[in-house]
Amino acid sequence: MKILCAPTSPYSSKVRMAARHLELDVIEIRVDTNAGPAVLVDNNPLGKIPTLLTDDGLSIFDSVAIMHYFDRLKGKKLYPSKRGKRTEVEILESLCDGICDCLLAIVYERRFRDEEKVHQPWIDRQWKKAVSGLNHLSVHLPKIGKRLHGGHFALAATLGYLDLRFPGQWETDHSELIGWRREFEKKFPAYSQLKPQT
């Protein structure tokens, strides 16, 4: 299998960590979405990452679909089998992805608009949503038990993206999340290699 991805992408990071955790044989192919390479747009009409190319010619996108594919492929080892627990993990993953959506909206607003056209109220609104999500996570920290799950990887990727793009802007008010990340790193030592980074 091949994963079309980018090292800075939190969604790519989540999928790459899950693949490593499940000991899947995957080849990572780094792509620049802005360049719209054929290998990406021919396999994903949205031209987004991550995109998984299976050995039997299937293209799977987005990150959530890939995570659930991995779970089925490895015999339900990425999400809990009990319905209630699975729902909790899926909500956690959704919340983390939603925070990343807000953070990316801020990054793109600053990166792709001329400075005089950057709309600060839009940035403030997205940041408020992201902080609200982080506050919720700080109060409802997901336990790290014997088995890691999809929600853990989503949260770890989110915190890595915050470190990459918003250093010094979130840590003071969310020390609980920093403690959680330390615990996660002990359980998943490959985090330093697979977290979002340039």
Backbone bond lengths (Angstrom), bond angles and torsions (degrees), N, CA, C in turn:
res aa  C-N    CA-C-N  psi(-1)  N-CA   C-N-CA  omega(-1)  CA-C   N-CA-C  phi
1 M - - - 1.462 - - 1.519 110.09 -
2 K 1.334 114.19 156.37 1.453 120.17 178.14 1.521 109.13 -129.37
3 I 1.329 115.57 140.62 1.464 120.90 175.10 1.522 107.99 -113.33
4 L 1.325 116.92 117.91 1.455 121.30 171.99 1.523 106.32 -82.58
5 C 1.319 116.75 121.73 1.457 119.93 -169.38 1.521 111.16 -153.97
6 A 1.320 115.28 178.06 1.466 122.28 174.21 1.522 107.83 -140.03
7 P 1.332 117.77 142.13 1.465 120.18 -175.30 1.526 114.34 -65.38
8 T 1.328 117.74 -23.96 1.461 119.85 -179.07 1.529 112.94 -85.20
9 S 1.306 117.83 -17.15 1.467 122.60 -172.92 1.528 112.41 -74.52
10 P 1.344 117.71 124.25 1.464 118.82 177.70 1.527 112.39 -67.43
11 Y 1.320 117.26 -32.40 1.462 120.89 179.41 1.531 110.06 -68.73
12 S 1.335 115.82 -40.18 1.468 119.74 174.74 1.520 110.34 -63.26
13 S 1.315 116.26 -42.31 1.463 121.44 -179.05 1.522 110.87 -59.17
14 K 1.327 116.30 -45.71 1.470 121.11 179.58 1.526 110.72 -56.63
15 V 1.320 116.26 -47.90 1.464 121.49 -177.77 1.529 111.47 -68.12
16 R 1.325 116.72 -40.58 1.462 120.99 179.95 1.532 110.34 -64.42
17 M 1.342 116.71 -40.84 1.461 119.95 178.07 1.526 110.93 -64.45
18 A 1.330 116.28 -43.24 1.458 119.78 179.91 1.524 110.99 -62.48
19 A 1.325 116.78 -41.68 1.471 120.84 179.11 1.524 110.56 -62.17
20 R 1.327 117.06 -42.43 1.475 120.82 178.75 1.538 109.88 -64.79
21 H 1.319 116.04 -44.70 1.459 121.04 -179.44 1.532 111.41 -59.42
22 L 1.321 116.42 -40.10 1.461 121.62 -177.93 1.528 112.81 -85.64
23 E 1.327 115.48 0.75 1.469 121.97 179.18 1.529 111.79 57.43
24 L 1.331 115.13 42.37 1.456 120.90 177.26 1.525 110.01 -82.51
25 D 1.299 115.77 144.85 1.466 121.52 178.57 1.524 108.22 -86.84
26 V 1.330 116.27 93.92 1.465 120.62 -178.29 1.535 110.14 -125.95
27 I 1.309 114.31 147.07 1.463 121.33 174.08 1.521 106.95 -106.50
28 E 1.322 116.79 127.93 1.459 120.77 179.11 1.522 109.39 -91.83
29 I 1.327 115.78 126.59 1.457 121.42 177.42 1.523 107.52 -115.96
30 R 1.302 116.11 113.63 1.461 119.90 -178.58 1.528 110.12 -79.03
31 V 1.312 115.17 132.04 1.461 120.45 -179.80 1.525 109.97 -131.61
32 D 1.314 115.25 152.51 1.462 122.64 176.06 1.524 107.20 -103.34
33 T 1.314 117.32 107.96 1.460 120.19 -176.66 1.524 112.19 -62.75
34 N 1.327 117.54 -30.58 1.463 120.36 179.84 1.526 111.92 -65.26
35 A 1.325 116.00 -29.68 1.467 120.27 179.99 1.529 111.77 -81.44
36 G 1.342 116.70 -16.11 1.458 120.68 179.67 1.518 113.86 56.70
37 P 1.337 118.25 53.81 1.469 119.47 -178.16 1.530 112.07 -63.40
38 A 1.319 115.72 149.70 1.465 121.06 -176.75 1.520 111.97 -58.40
39 V 1.332 117.05 -39.13 1.469 119.44 -177.99 1.525 111.03 -59.23
40 L 1.328 116.94 -28.26 1.465 120.61 179.49 1.530 111.15 -86.48
41 V 1.325 117.13 -55.70 1.475 119.31 -174.24 1.522 112.44 -68.07
42 D 1.323 117.55 -25.26 1.469 119.87 176.30 1.519 112.19 -73.55
43 N 1.336 116.48 -19.80 1.462 120.84 -177.11 1.519 114.04 -111.06
44 N 1.312 116.83 -12.57 1.460 121.82 178.34 1.523 107.85 -143.42
45 P 1.327 118.96 109.12 1.466 120.57 -176.77 1.527 113.67 -60.29
46 L 1.339 116.42 -20.05 1.466 119.92 178.42 1.527 111.80 -85.78
47 G 1.334 117.08 -13.28 1.466 120.38 -179.25 1.510 113.09 63.90
48 K 1.341 117.00 33.86 1.464 121.18 -176.46 1.519 111.04 -112.61
49 I 1.320 114.23 161.07 1.460 121.52 177.31 1.527 108.63 -119.22
50 P 1.345 114.98 153.54 1.460 128.53 -1.18 1.532 111.75 -79.37
51 T 1.312 114.57 154.15 1.459 122.26 171.22 1.523 106.69 -129.63
52 L 1.324 115.96 131.03 1.454 121.28 -179.82 1.520 109.69 -102.25
53 L 1.325 116.00 130.38 1.460 122.35 175.11 1.517 107.34 -108.83
54 T 1.328 116.64 113.87 1.460 120.47 -177.60 1.524 110.52 -82.72
55 D 1.321 115.24 165.21 1.469 120.22 -178.41 1.525 112.44 -67.87
56 D 1.332 116.58 -20.60 1.462 118.50 179.09 1.534 112.82 -98.79
57 G 1.340 115.94 18.03 1.460 120.70 171.12 1.513 116.34 88.40
58 L 1.331 117.53 12.82 1.461 121.08 179.35 1.528 110.19 -89.33
59 S 1.336 116.32 140.08 1.468 121.62 172.93 1.520 108.39 -105.72
60 I 1.338 115.91 126.23 1.467 120.03 -178.61 1.522 109.11 -122.10
61 F 1.312 115.33 128.55 1.467 121.88 178.27 1.512 106.83 -149.99
62 D 1.265 123.60 148.12 1.443 135.16 6.44 1.527 110.99 -96.41
63 S 1.329 117.48 -157.38 1.464 120.05 -174.02 1.529 113.07 -62.52
64 V 1.319 118.01 -38.09 1.465 120.44 -178.74 1.527 110.20 -66.02
65 A 1.330 116.89 -44.29 1.473 120.52 178.10 1.530 110.52 -60.98
66 I 1.334 116.47 -38.95 1.466 120.58 178.82 1.530 110.40 -65.75
67 M 1.323 116.54 -43.28 1.464 120.43 -179.85 1.537 110.89 -61.22
68 H 1.318 116.68 -41.78 1.464 119.58 -179.89 1.527 110.93 -71.47
69 Y 1.317 117.45 -31.84 1.464 120.70 174.27 1.529 109.75 -63.90
70 F 1.332 116.18 -45.91 1.473 120.19 177.15 1.526 110.84 -57.39
71 D 1.329 115.66 -42.42 1.465 120.51 -178.08 1.528 110.75 -61.14
72 R 1.318 116.68 -44.74 1.473 120.16 178.50 1.525 111.05 -68.10
73 L 1.318 116.02 -37.50 1.462 121.08 -177.50 1.534 111.49 -63.91
74 K 1.327 116.25 -36.64 1.461 120.96 -175.25 1.535 113.21 -103.37
75 G 1.312 116.44 20.07 1.463 118.75 174.97 1.503 114.47 70.86
76 K 1.325 116.81 47.58 1.471 123.25 174.73 1.529 112.50 58.70
77 K 1.321 115.92 51.58 1.464 120.06 179.09 1.529 113.22 -106.34
78 L 1.348 117.09 4.39 1.464 119.72 -177.19 1.530 112.28 -112.84
79 Y 1.313 116.43 -18.06 1.469 121.67 178.96 1.532 108.25 -134.20
80 P 1.336 117.06 147.60 1.468 119.64 179.65 1.522 111.29 -61.83
81 S 1.314 116.48 150.35 1.467 120.68 -179.79 1.535 111.62 -81.57
82 K 1.330 117.13 -28.58 1.464 119.62 179.01 1.530 109.66 -73.24
83 R 1.320 115.56 134.64 1.464 120.24 -173.10 1.529 113.75 -57.56
84 G 1.327 115.66 -46.89 1.462 119.07 -178.27 1.511 112.47 -61.17
85 K 1.319 115.86 -45.84 1.466 120.97 179.57 1.525 110.69 -65.13
86 R 1.328 116.29 -40.72 1.461 120.01 179.92 1.526 110.47 -62.78
87 T 1.320 116.20 -42.22 1.468 119.87 178.26 1.522 110.57 -60.12
88 E 1.321 117.32 -42.41 1.470 121.01 177.68 1.523 111.02 -58.01
89 V 1.319 116.50 -45.08 1.465 120.98 -178.82 1.520 110.69 -66.65
90 E 1.322 117.06 -40.31 1.465 120.13 179.62 1.527 111.32 -65.80
91 I 1.343 116.77 -36.52 1.471 120.35 176.65 1.522 110.05 -66.49
92 L 1.329 116.58 -42.27 1.467 120.57 177.58 1.525 110.57 -59.25
93 E 1.318 116.46 -46.83 1.465 120.03 179.80 1.532 110.93 -61.91
94 S 1.322 116.26 -42.14 1.459 121.08 179.51 1.525 111.38 -63.10
95 L 1.324 116.62 -41.61 1.459 120.66 178.61 1.536 110.61 -62.67
96 C 1.321 116.16 -45.61 1.468 120.16 -179.42 1.528 111.19 -64.18
97 D 1.328 116.94 -42.58 1.460 120.04 177.22 1.523 110.79 -63.39
98 G 1.341 116.28 -37.91 1.462 120.21 178.45 1.522 112.22 -64.70
99 I 1.331 116.35 -39.58 1.471 120.16 175.49 1.525 109.36 -60.83
100 C 1.329 115.97 -44.33 1.475 119.55 179.09 1.518 111.40 -63.15
101 D 1.332 117.50 -36.74 1.467 120.31 176.30 1.525 110.32 -57.42
102 C 1.329 116.47 -44.46 1.471 121.34 179.46 1.523 111.06 -64.66
103 L 1.326 116.52 -43.92 1.468 120.63 -178.86 1.524 111.03 -64.50
104 L 1.322 116.58 -41.01 1.463 120.01 178.64 1.520 111.25 -66.52
105 A 1.335 117.27 -36.26 1.465 120.39 177.06 1.529 110.65 -60.05
106 I 1.324 116.49 -38.16 1.471 120.81 177.45 1.524 110.42 -66.90
107 V 1.332 116.04 -47.64 1.465 120.38 -178.94 1.531 110.39 -59.36
108 Y 1.324 117.11 -45.58 1.472 120.65 -178.13 1.521 111.80 -67.74
109 E 1.325 117.06 -36.96 1.470 120.36 178.34 1.526 110.33 -60.05
110 R 1.315 115.81 -41.49 1.466 119.60 -179.58 1.521 112.52 -77.11
111 R 1.322 116.49 -33.59 1.463 120.44 -173.23 1.522 113.02 -80.41
112 F 1.328 117.09 -38.66 1.462 119.81 -169.82 1.522 114.94 -104.20
113 R 1.306 118.36 -4.23 1.463 120.35 175.99 1.527 109.82 -105.13
114 D 1.311 115.32 147.89 1.462 119.21 171.23 1.524 107.96 -61.13
115 E 1.324 115.74 146.12 1.476 120.10 -173.28 1.527 113.01 -51.99
116 E 1.332 116.77 -41.52 1.468 119.92 -177.02 1.540 112.30 -72.13
117 K 1.333 116.82 -12.33 1.472 120.40 -179.19 1.531 113.11 -102.99
118 V 1.329 115.99 -4.12 1.466 118.90 178.15 1.525 108.78 -61.89
119 H 1.325 116.56 128.80 1.465 122.10 -175.56 1.530 109.45 -98.31
120 Q 1.328 115.75 96.83 1.462 120.97 -175.67 1.528 113.49 -60.67
121 P 1.346 119.78 -37.73 1.468 118.12 177.01 1.535 112.81 -59.35
122 W 1.332 117.60 -33.65 1.468 121.23 176.87 1.527 110.18 -66.81
123 I 1.333 116.14 -43.47 1.467 121.03 177.82 1.525 110.23 -61.33
124 D 1.338 115.70 -45.96 1.471 120.07 -179.58 1.527 111.57 -60.56
125 R 1.332 115.48 -39.92 1.464 119.73 -179.50 1.525 111.11 -65.28
126 Q 1.326 116.75 -42.59 1.466 120.61 179.79 1.529 110.86 -67.52
127 W 1.319 116.18 -40.03 1.465 119.82 179.24 1.531 111.11 -65.38
128 K 1.323 116.27 -38.76 1.469 120.35 178.03 1.527 110.33 -60.41
129 K 1.321 116.99 -42.37 1.474 120.84 177.91 1.530 110.76 -63.69
130 A 1.327 115.65 -44.92 1.470 119.70 -179.33 1.525 110.72 -61.02
131 V 1.327 116.77 -45.46 1.468 121.18 -179.97 1.521 110.94 -64.56
132 S 1.323 117.12 -38.65 1.457 120.79 176.72 1.534 110.32 -59.84
133 G 1.330 116.08 -42.02 1.465 120.34 176.77 1.508 112.37 -64.25
134 L 1.334 116.49 -42.29 1.462 120.68 179.17 1.528 111.20 -65.61
135 N 1.334 116.41 -38.11 1.462 120.01 177.54 1.531 110.47 -61.93
136 H 1.319 115.63 -42.36 1.467 120.25 178.60 1.532 110.64 -62.09
137 L 1.330 115.66 -44.36 1.466 119.88 -179.83 1.525 111.67 -64.94
138 S 1.332 116.61 -36.37 1.467 120.30 179.82 1.525 111.65 -63.22
139 V 1.325 115.79 -34.86 1.463 121.06 179.81 1.532 111.16 -81.77
140 H 1.333 115.57 -33.22 1.472 121.02 -177.17 1.527 109.76 -115.56
141 L 1.312 116.08 61.40 1.468 120.13 -178.56 1.527 110.89 -62.97
142 P 1.314 117.39 129.70 1.463 118.79 177.40 1.524 110.79 -72.22
143 K 1.316 115.63 133.39 1.464 120.11 178.53 1.514 110.55 -68.10
144 I 1.316 115.17 143.47 1.459 120.40 171.67 1.517 107.02 -106.64
145 G 1.314 115.09 101.93 1.463 119.99 -178.98 1.516 111.08 -95.70
146 K 1.320 115.79 -144.52 1.464 120.41 -178.88 1.524 112.10 -69.86
147 R 1.348 115.48 -33.89 1.464 119.48 -175.52 1.520 111.86 -116.21
148 L 1.322 116.05 132.54 1.463 120.60 173.18 1.521 108.72 -80.16
149 H 1.345 115.62 151.12 1.462 119.98 179.27 1.532 110.87 -135.41
150 G 1.315 114.77 177.69 1.460 120.52 -175.81 1.518 114.33 -56.69
151 G 1.327 116.82 -36.12 1.464 119.87 178.66 1.517 112.58 -64.93
152 H 1.333 116.61 -37.52 1.467 120.46 177.39 1.534 110.50 -59.78
153 F 1.323 115.98 -45.41 1.466 119.20 -177.82 1.529 111.20 -68.16
154 A 1.327 116.55 -35.03 1.463 120.16 177.51 1.528 110.73 -64.22
155 L 1.337 116.75 -44.16 1.462 120.26 -179.94 1.523 110.73 -67.20
156 A 1.322 117.55 -42.98 1.458 120.69 179.44 1.526 111.12 -60.77
157 A 1.331 117.03 -40.31 1.464 120.94 178.52 1.527 111.15 -66.19
158 T 1.331 116.31 -39.02 1.463 121.19 178.66 1.526 111.04 -62.69
159 L 1.318 116.48 -45.69 1.471 120.29 -179.84 1.528 110.32 -65.96
160 G 1.326 116.74 -36.66 1.460 119.95 176.57 1.517 111.83 -64.30
161 Y 1.332 116.37 -37.78 1.472 119.65 179.34 1.530 110.74 -69.77
162 L 1.323 116.73 -37.50 1.466 119.87 174.89 1.525 110.74 -60.47
163 D 1.322 116.82 -43.29 1.465 120.90 177.35 1.523 111.43 -59.87
164 L 1.328 115.51 -39.95 1.462 120.61 -176.37 1.519 112.57 -71.95
165 R 1.322 117.37 -47.66 1.473 121.46 -170.98 1.523 115.06 -104.17
166 F 1.339 117.33 -18.81 1.469 119.53 -175.63 1.528 111.56 -134.66
167 P 1.330 117.60 46.82 1.466 119.40 -178.99 1.529 111.18 -63.55
168 G 1.331 115.41 139.76 1.461 120.40 177.49 1.514 114.54 78.51
169 Q 1.327 117.97 1.67 1.470 120.40 -175.26 1.534 113.35 -109.11
170 W 1.315 117.41 -5.01 1.469 118.74 -175.08 1.525 113.95 -138.72
171 E 1.322 117.71 -20.76 1.458 121.02 -169.13 1.532 114.00 -65.05
172 T 1.328 116.99 -41.25 1.463 121.04 -174.19 1.520 112.69 -56.61
173 D 1.327 116.35 -40.77 1.465 120.54 -176.62 1.526 113.52 -90.70
174 H 1.327 116.66 1.44 1.471 118.90 -175.55 1.526 111.76 -137.26
175 S 1.325 115.35 50.04 1.463 120.50 -178.99 1.535 111.04 -62.50
176 E 1.341 116.41 -28.75 1.466 119.50 179.05 1.530 110.93 -61.33
177 L 1.333 115.99 -37.89 1.465 120.25 -179.77 1.525 111.60 -71.10
178 I 1.317 116.24 -32.36 1.468 119.52 176.50 1.530 109.40 -67.37
179 G 1.328 116.31 -40.38 1.462 120.13 175.91 1.520 111.57 -63.78
180 W 1.335 115.95 -39.66 1.459 119.92 178.25 1.533 110.53 -62.63
181 R 1.328 115.50 -41.78 1.471 119.53 -179.29 1.525 110.96 -63.03
182 R 1.313 118.27 -39.14 1.469 120.97 177.36 1.523 110.57 -60.62
183 E 1.333 115.73 -42.93 1.461 120.50 178.82 1.533 110.50 -64.16
184 F 1.332 115.99 -40.80 1.466 120.41 179.33 1.529 110.71 -63.06
185 E 1.332 116.82 -42.69 1.474 120.98 -179.54 1.526 111.89 -60.97
186 K 1.319 116.53 -34.42 1.471 119.74 177.44 1.528 110.34 -65.41
187 K 1.314 115.33 -36.42 1.456 121.01 -178.72 1.535 111.75 -80.41
188 F 1.335 116.00 -28.50 1.465 121.02 -176.32 1.531 108.93 -134.06
189 P 1.338 117.77 80.88 1.468 122.08 -174.79 1.526 114.83 -60.10
190 A 1.336 118.47 -21.06 1.471 120.82 -179.32 1.527 112.37 -74.32
191 Y 1.332 117.21 -0.54 1.469 120.53 -178.19 1.522 112.46 -55.11
192 S 1.322 117.26 -42.84 1.468 119.82 -177.36 1.524 112.23 -60.96
193 Q 1.324 117.26 -28.83 1.470 121.68 178.81 1.514 112.13 -82.42
194 L 1.334 116.75 -33.16 1.468 120.64 -168.62 1.524 114.43 -107.04
195 K 1.313 118.27 -4.41 1.470 119.25 176.69 1.536 109.00 -69.87
196 P 1.338 118.30 160.19 1.464 119.87 178.14 1.529 111.42 -57.02
197 Q 1.310 115.48 131.41 1.468 120.56 -179.10 1.521 110.14 -162.30
198 T 1.327 115.07 159.34 1.475 119.10 -179.66 1.520 109.52 -83.59
